[in-house]
Every structure is written in structure tokens, then in C-alpha cells.
């Protein structure tokens, strides 16, 4: 796994009324500080990729739908520089994913249902000085093939 990436498997407590699930606790020690909590809704088949941050870490969670999440380590000083990780997140695999600064990240919505991502960052968004850098979804440096392979 890319250095600094963390995964927390979430546990559902199910009964005849539905389920309860803790997502993030102050004693998880997943983030160095709290900056902002946000959410976004994405339609089926859409790819939102790639972007990265130089200062901020992200913590991603998909409470609705399912997504293929791709990370690529861009950090020059990292022992995992150039490595790519793929995670399948969402209703069928409820996990939290910590994405360190310097790791490019993006996702593709899977299936025919929209996906909702909620995320916590270690810094608040600053429109005048955004810590947001973009790469194309098909960036040759990353070289990720987003197409589903039928097997």
C-alpha cells in the first residue's frame, strides 16, 4: 500500500430496524487535524480524477453507491513513489480511506446508482489560495485504465 494511506474497515450493527455504523471517532487518530467536512454527489459512470494537494490530507467515505477509487503516489521523497493503489468503496464495502498530501486521487462511480462521497480534510478550502492541483483522468504518468474488464 502507498505509504501514509490508511484504511478503516467500518462495522455495521444490524437489527430489524436497519443498522447503525460509527464512521469517524476522535480517538481513531486518522487525521492530524480537522479542517472541513464536505460531500459531493456524482452520477453513474462519471470519472472524477485526478487531483492532489500539497498540504492537506483527505479522508474519504462513500455512504451511498459504490466507487472505484484510484490513488497514485507523486511524492518525490516517498518509498512508494510511482505506485498506484485501487480501492472499491461504498455500500458494499464501507471503509474510510486516508489519502496523504502528495498522493493523486480520483474515482469512478460503479453501477447504475449515483454515488455520494463525504470527506474530511485537514485544512479548510481557501478560494484565494487553493491547495488543489489537477491531472487528467488519463494522465500518462499515472497510466491508469478506467475501463471495466469483463472476466
GROMACS elastic network, one bead per residue, 0.5 to 0.9 nm:
[ bonds ]
;  ai    aj funct       b0    kb
    1     4     6  0.84219   500
    1     5     6  0.69614   500
    1     6     6  0.87117   500
    1    80     6  0.79582   500
    1    83     6  0.82553   500
    1    84     6  0.83444   500
    1    85     6  0.65905   500
    2     5     6  0.57085   500
    2     6     6  0.88757   500
    2    71     6  0.81893   500
    2    72     6  0.79302   500
    2    73     6  0.66783   500
    2    78     6  0.86845   500
    2    79     6  0.83072   500
    2    80     6  0.54903   500
    2    81     6  0.79961   500
    2    83     6  0.66206   500
    2    84     6  0.73730   500
    2    85     6  0.68932   500
    2   103     6  0.85520   500
    3     6     6  0.85743   500
    3    73     6  0.83668   500
    3    78     6  0.70867   500
    3    79     6  0.70476   500
    3    80     6  0.60658   500
    3    81     6  0.87605   500
    3   100     6  0.84738   500
    4    98     6  0.77938   500
    4    99     6  0.73162   500
    4   100     6  0.59632   500
    5    97     6  0.71377   500
    5    98     6  0.53619   500
    5    99     6  0.53785   500
    5   100     6  0.62750   500
    5   103     6  0.88847   500
    6    30     6  0.75315   500
    6    96     6  0.79984   500
    6    97     6  0.58086   500
    6    99     6  0.73114   500
    6   100     6  0.88565   500
    7    95     6  0.65540   500
    7    96     6  0.56146   500
    7    98     6  0.64454   500
    8    23     6  0.88651   500
    8    28     6  0.88772   500
    8    30     6  0.88029   500
    8    94     6  0.88201   500
    8    95     6  0.54942   500
    8    96     6  0.50410   500
    8    97     6  0.66975   500
    8    98     6  0.85410   500
    9    93     6  0.82531   500
    9    94     6  0.66099   500
    9    96     6  0.66816   500
   10    21     6  0.70185   500
   10    22     6  0.71085   500
   10    23     6  0.65922   500
   10    93     6  0.84396   500
   10    94     6  0.56153   500
   10    95     6  0.53292   500
   10    96     6  0.73284   500
   11    20     6  0.85167   500
   11    21     6  0.59615   500
   11    22     6  0.72577   500
   11    23     6  0.85656   500
   11    94     6  0.79264   500
   11    95     6  0.88527   500
   12    19     6  0.60495   500
   12    20     6  0.57453   500
   12    22     6  0.78125   500
   12    94     6  0.87761   500
   13    18     6  0.84604   500
   13    19     6  0.52876   500
   13    20     6  0.51517   500
   13    21     6  0.62003   500
   14    17     6  0.77722   500
   14    18     6  0.58174   500
   14    20     6  0.65994   500
   14    21     6  0.87433   500
   15    18     6  0.56113   500
   15    19     6  0.61372   500
   15    20     6  0.87777   500
   16    19     6  0.82037   500
   22    25     6  0.74922   500
   23    61     6  0.83612   500
   23    95     6  0.83329   500
   23    96     6  0.74531   500
   24    27     6  0.85407   500
   24    28     6  0.69049   500
   24    30     6  0.86167   500
   24    96     6  0.81152   500
   25    28     6  0.53707   500
   25    29     6  0.81105   500
   25    30     6  0.89097   500
   26    29     6  0.67009   500
   26    30     6  0.85670   500
   27    30     6  0.83517   500
   28    31     6  0.82147   500
   29    32     6  0.72537   500
   30    33     6  0.89147   500
   30    59     6  0.81407   500
   30    98     6  0.70216   500
   31    34     6  0.69889   500
   31    57     6  0.75160   500
   31    58     6  0.82858   500
   31    59     6  0.77698   500
   31    98     6  0.78439   500
   31   120     6  0.87943   500
   31   121     6  0.81804   500
   31   122     6  0.67949   500
   32    57     6  0.84831   500
   32   122     6  0.68769   500
   33   121     6  0.82359   500
   33   122     6  0.52206   500
   33   123     6  0.78515   500
   34    37     6  0.83423   500
   34   120     6  0.72561   500
   34   121     6  0.64027   500
   34   123     6  0.67452   500
   34   124     6  0.84470   500
   35    56     6  0.87415   500
   35   120     6  0.71106   500
   35   121     6  0.52114   500
   35   125     6  0.82429   500
   36   119     6  0.81526   500
   36   120     6  0.55601   500
   36   121     6  0.52664   500
   36   122     6  0.68132   500
   36   123     6  0.62661   500
   36   124     6  0.50175   500
   36   125     6  0.75655   500
   37   118     6  0.73260   500
   37   119     6  0.57466   500
   37   121     6  0.66065   500
   37   124     6  0.85468   500
   38   117     6  0.83244   500
   38   118     6  0.56684   500
   38   119     6  0.53554   500
   38   120     6  0.64123   500
   38   121     6  0.83543   500
   39   116     6  0.69452   500
   39   117     6  0.54494   500
   39   119     6  0.61237   500
   39   120     6  0.88222   500
   40   115     6  0.83680   500
   40   116     6  0.56739   500
   40   117     6  0.53358   500
   40   118     6  0.65338   500
   40   119     6  0.86514   500
   41   114     6  0.70402   500
   41   115     6  0.58203   500
   41   117     6  0.64445   500
   41   118     6  0.88875   500
   42    45     6  0.86466   500
   42    46     6  0.67638   500
   42    47     6  0.87240   500
   42    48     6  0.85618   500
   42   108     6  0.89350   500
   42   109     6  0.71114   500
   42   114     6  0.57033   500
   42   115     6  0.53171   500
   42   116     6  0.62800   500
   42   117     6  0.80423   500
   43    46     6  0.58806   500
   43   109     6  0.69545   500
   43   112     6  0.84668   500
   43   113     6  0.72589   500
   43   115     6  0.64907   500
   43   116     6  0.88655   500
   44    47     6  0.89070   500
   44    65     6  0.89796   500
   44   108     6  0.81870   500
   44   109     6  0.52588   500
   44   110     6  0.63562   500
   44   111     6  0.63891   500
   44   112     6  0.53963   500
   44   113     6  0.56779   500
   44   115     6  0.72009   500
   45   108     6  0.63576   500
   45   109     6  0.51341   500
   45   110     6  0.61571   500
   45   111     6  0.72756   500
   45   112     6  0.76411   500
   45   114     6  0.85368   500
   46   107     6  0.82976   500
   46   108     6  0.56667   500
   46   109     6  0.57270   500
   46   110     6  0.85156   500
   47    50     6  0.89469   500
   47   106     6  0.74354   500
   47   107     6  0.57179   500
   47   109     6  0.66827   500
   47   137     6  0.73462   500
   47   146     6  0.83596   500
   48    51     6  0.86491   500
   48   105     6  0.88415   500
   48   106     6  0.54453   500
   48   107     6  0.54015   500
   48   108     6  0.63390   500
   48   109     6  0.86822   500
   48   137     6  0.72470   500
   49    70     6  0.84523   500
   49   104     6  0.83907   500
   49   105     6  0.64581   500
   49   107     6  0.60619   500
   49   108     6  0.80423   500
   49   134     6  0.79443   500
   49   135     6  0.71407   500
   49   136     6  0.65075   500
   49   138     6  0.83959   500
   50    70     6  0.86513   500
   50    71     6  0.87113   500
   50   104     6  0.59994   500
   50   105     6  0.53311   500
   50   107     6  0.80822   500
   50   133     6  0.85335   500
   50   134     6  0.58664   500
   50   136     6  0.58258   500
   50   137     6  0.53860   500
   50   138     6  0.85085   500
   50   139     6  0.82251   500
   51   103     6  0.84368   500
   51   104     6  0.52982   500
   51   105     6  0.56578   500
   51   106     6  0.67290   500
   51   132     6  0.66840   500
   51   133     6  0.53918   500
   51   135     6  0.57318   500
   51   136     6  0.82550   500
   51   137     6  0.89610   500
   52    56     6  0.88018   500
   52    74     6  0.87715   500
   52   101     6  0.68537   500
   52   102     6  0.59562   500
   52   103     6  0.58943   500
   52   105     6  0.62690   500
   52   106     6  0.89227   500
   52   131     6  0.80623   500
   52   132     6  0.59783   500
   52   133     6  0.53469   500
   52   134     6  0.65749   500
   52   135     6  0.82543   500
   53    56     6  0.56990   500
   53    57     6  0.74106   500
   53    58     6  0.88848   500
   53   100     6  0.83167   500
   53   101     6  0.51431   500
   53   102     6  0.56722   500
   53   103     6  0.74356   500
   53   104     6  0.76930   500
   53   130     6  0.88997   500
   53   131     6  0.53021   500
   53   132     6  0.51890   500
   53   133     6  0.61843   500
   54    57     6  0.86097   500
   54   101     6  0.52112   500
   54   102     6  0.54034   500
   54   103     6  0.87040   500
   54   131     6  0.63010   500
   54   132     6  0.77206   500
   54   133     6  0.82190   500
   55   100     6  0.87108   500
   55   101     6  0.55548   500
   55   102     6  0.78068   500
   55   122     6  0.84632   500
   55   123     6  0.80124   500
   55   131     6  0.67411   500
   56   100     6  0.72107   500
   56   101     6  0.52567   500
   56   102     6  0.85617   500
   56   121     6  0.64702   500
   56   122     6  0.53868   500
   56   123     6  0.57641   500
   56   124     6  0.88204   500
   56   131     6  0.72272   500
   57    98     6  0.71484   500
   57    99     6  0.56841   500
   57   102     6  0.85584   500
   57   103     6  0.89800   500
   57   120     6  0.84678   500
   57   121     6  0.57402   500
   57   122     6  0.55296   500
   57   123     6  0.78647   500
   58    97     6  0.80510   500
   58    98     6  0.57838   500
   58    99     6  0.50518   500
   58   100     6  0.65340   500
   58   101     6  0.77119   500
   58   119     6  0.66880   500
   58   120     6  0.58442   500
   58   122     6  0.67331   500
   58   123     6  0.89959   500
   59    96     6  0.65843   500
   59    97     6  0.54189   500
   59    99     6  0.61010   500
   59   100     6  0.86670   500
   59   118     6  0.84284   500
   59   119     6  0.53771   500
   59   120     6  0.51327   500
   59   121     6  0.63065   500
   59   122     6  0.86696   500
   60    95     6  0.84303   500
   60    96     6  0.57138   500
   60    97     6  0.51530   500
   60    98     6  0.65397   500
   60    99     6  0.77861   500
   60   117     6  0.68700   500
   60   118     6  0.60909   500
   60   120     6  0.68034   500
   60   121     6  0.88568   500
   61    89     6  0.75431   500
   61    90     6  0.72560   500
   61    94     6  0.75567   500
   61    95     6  0.65247   500
   61    96     6  0.51509   500
   61    97     6  0.67751   500
   61   116     6  0.84962   500
   61   117     6  0.57246   500
   61   118     6  0.52807   500
   61   119     6  0.60733   500
   61   120     6  0.88010   500
   62    65     6  0.68687   500
   62    66     6  0.69513   500
   62    67     6  0.76765   500
   62    89     6  0.63804   500
   62    91     6  0.71010   500
   62    94     6  0.72593   500
   62    95     6  0.79944   500
   62    96     6  0.82476   500
   62   115     6  0.69796   500
   62   116     6  0.56429   500
   62   118     6  0.61312   500
   62   119     6  0.85203   500
   63    66     6  0.84826   500
   63    89     6  0.89585   500
   63    90     6  0.58957   500
   63    91     6  0.61036   500
   63    94     6  0.73663   500
   63   115     6  0.79354   500
   63   116     6  0.62926   500
   63   117     6  0.67039   500
   63   118     6  0.73849   500
   64    90     6  0.62605   500
   64    91     6  0.59088   500
   64   113     6  0.85873   500
   64   114     6  0.75067   500
   64   115     6  0.52281   500
   64   116     6  0.50652   500
   64   117     6  0.74131   500
   65    89     6  0.85692   500
   65    90     6  0.55728   500
   65    91     6  0.57116   500
   65    92     6  0.82026   500
   65   109     6  0.76337   500
   65   110     6  0.76250   500
   65   111     6  0.80309   500
   65   112     6  0.88023   500
   65   113     6  0.59243   500
   65   114     6  0.57986   500
   65   116     6  0.65170   500
   65   117     6  0.88002   500
   66    88     6  0.72088   500
   66    89     6  0.57016   500
   66    91     6  0.60121   500
   66    92     6  0.69921   500
   66    93     6  0.80934   500
   66   108     6  0.86514   500
   66   109     6  0.60886   500
   66   110     6  0.54629   500
   66   111     6  0.72339   500
   66   113     6  0.79737   500
   66   114     6  0.80703   500
   66   115     6  0.60240   500
   66   116     6  0.84675   500
   67    87     6  0.81954   500
   67    88     6  0.58332   500
   67    89     6  0.54068   500
   67    90     6  0.61926   500
   67   107     6  0.62129   500
   67   108     6  0.54562   500
   67   110     6  0.51380   500
   67   111     6  0.84783   500
   67   115     6  0.71410   500
   68    86     6  0.68854   500
   68    87     6  0.59010   500
   68    89     6  0.65232   500
   68    90     6  0.89082   500
   68   106     6  0.84491   500
   68   107     6  0.54012   500
   68   108     6  0.52236   500
   68   109     6  0.65284   500
   68   110     6  0.67197   500
   68   146     6  0.88043   500
   69    85     6  0.82039   500
   69    86     6  0.56207   500
   69    87     6  0.50440   500
   69    88     6  0.61515   500
   69    89     6  0.70869   500
   69   105     6  0.72421   500
   69   106     6  0.58280   500
   69   108     6  0.66753   500
   69   109     6  0.88310   500
   70    84     6  0.70108   500
   70    85     6  0.58306   500
   70    87     6  0.65210   500
   70    88     6  0.89206   500
   70   104     6  0.81251   500
   70   105     6  0.56552   500
   70   106     6  0.54863   500
   70   107     6  0.59819   500
   70   108     6  0.85425   500
   70   144     6  0.83402   500
   71    83     6  0.82297   500
   71    84     6  0.54941   500
   71    85     6  0.51359   500
   71    86     6  0.64146   500
   71    87     6  0.83905   500
   71    99     6  0.79413   500
   71   103     6  0.63582   500
   71   104     6  0.55512   500
   71   106     6  0.68096   500
   71   107     6  0.88346   500
   72    81     6  0.80290   500
   72    82     6  0.64452   500
   72    83     6  0.57354   500
   72    85     6  0.65150   500
   72    86     6  0.89710   500
   72   102     6  0.88197   500
   72   103     6  0.55381   500
   72   104     6  0.50448   500
   72   105     6  0.65062   500
   72   142     6  0.67280   500
   73    76     6  0.86358   500
   73    78     6  0.77551   500
   73    80     6  0.65216   500
   73    81     6  0.50036   500
   73    82     6  0.52662   500
   73    83     6  0.56091   500
   73    84     6  0.65768   500
   73    85     6  0.87006   500
   73   102     6  0.66492   500
   73   104     6  0.62675   500
   73   105     6  0.88687   500
   74    78     6  0.81428   500
   74    80     6  0.87790   500
   74    81     6  0.57376   500
   74    82     6  0.61472   500
   74    83     6  0.83788   500
   74   102     6  0.56327   500
   74   103     6  0.55170   500
   74   104     6  0.66482   500
   75    78     6  0.53721   500
   75    79     6  0.87375   500
   75    80     6  0.82156   500
   75    81     6  0.57028   500
   75    82     6  0.81239   500
   75   101     6  0.84263   500
   75   102     6  0.52841   500
   75   103     6  0.68108   500
   76    79     6  0.85636   500
   76    81     6  0.62865   500
   76    82     6  0.89108   500
   76   102     6  0.88584   500
   77    80     6  0.87043   500
   77    81     6  0.73455   500
   78    81     6  0.51077   500
   78    82     6  0.88919   500
   80    83     6  0.55398   500
   80    84     6  0.87366   500
   81    84     6  0.88436   500
   82   141     6  0.85147   500
   82   142     6  0.76894   500
   83   142     6  0.87183   500
   84   142     6  0.76958   500
   84   144     6  0.83759   500
   87    97     6  0.87755   500
   88    92     6  0.85208   500
   88    93     6  0.67931   500
   89    92     6  0.71131   500
   89    93     6  0.51443   500
   89    94     6  0.60736   500
   89    95     6  0.63787   500
   89    96     6  0.83688   500
   89    97     6  0.87843   500
   90    93     6  0.52026   500
   90    94     6  0.52327   500
   90    95     6  0.73370   500
   90   115     6  0.79928   500
   90   116     6  0.86878   500
   90   117     6  0.86432   500
   91    94     6  0.56570   500
   99   102     6  0.86118   500
   99   103     6  0.65965   500
   99   104     6  0.84626   500
   99   105     6  0.77620   500
  100   103     6  0.58764   500
  100   104     6  0.89442   500
  101   104     6  0.82488   500
  104   133     6  0.88664   500
  104   134     6  0.85208   500
  104   135     6  0.81920   500
  106   137     6  0.78582   500
  108   146     6  0.76960   500
  109   112     6  0.84631   500
  109   113     6  0.81089   500
  109   114     6  0.70178   500
  109   115     6  0.62175   500
  110   113     6  0.75574   500
  110   114     6  0.83010   500
  110   115     6  0.81681   500
  111   114     6  0.81024   500
  120   123     6  0.87810   500
  121   124     6  0.69569   500
  121   125     6  0.87493   500
  123   126     6  0.86602   500
  123   131     6  0.89448   500
  125   129     6  0.82302   500
  125   130     6  0.62452   500
  125   131     6  0.74656   500
  125   132     6  0.89745   500
  126   129     6  0.52715   500
  126   130     6  0.50774   500
  126   131     6  0.76525   500
  127   130     6  0.53958   500
  129   132     6  0.88157   500
  130   133     6  0.84247   500
  135   138     6  0.81845   500
  135   139     6  0.62598   500
  136   140     6  0.86587   500
  137   142     6  0.87945   500
  137   143     6  0.89716   500
  137   144     6  0.80576   500
  137   146     6  0.85010   500
  138   141     6  0.86886   500
  138   142     6  0.75171   500
  138   143     6  0.64378   500
  138   144     6  0.66211   500
  138   145     6  0.75888   500
  138   146     6  0.83419   500
  139   142     6  0.55687   500
  139   143     6  0.60080   500
  139   144     6  0.77607   500
  140   144     6  0.79247   500
  141   144     6  0.88055   500
  145   148     6  0.84240   500
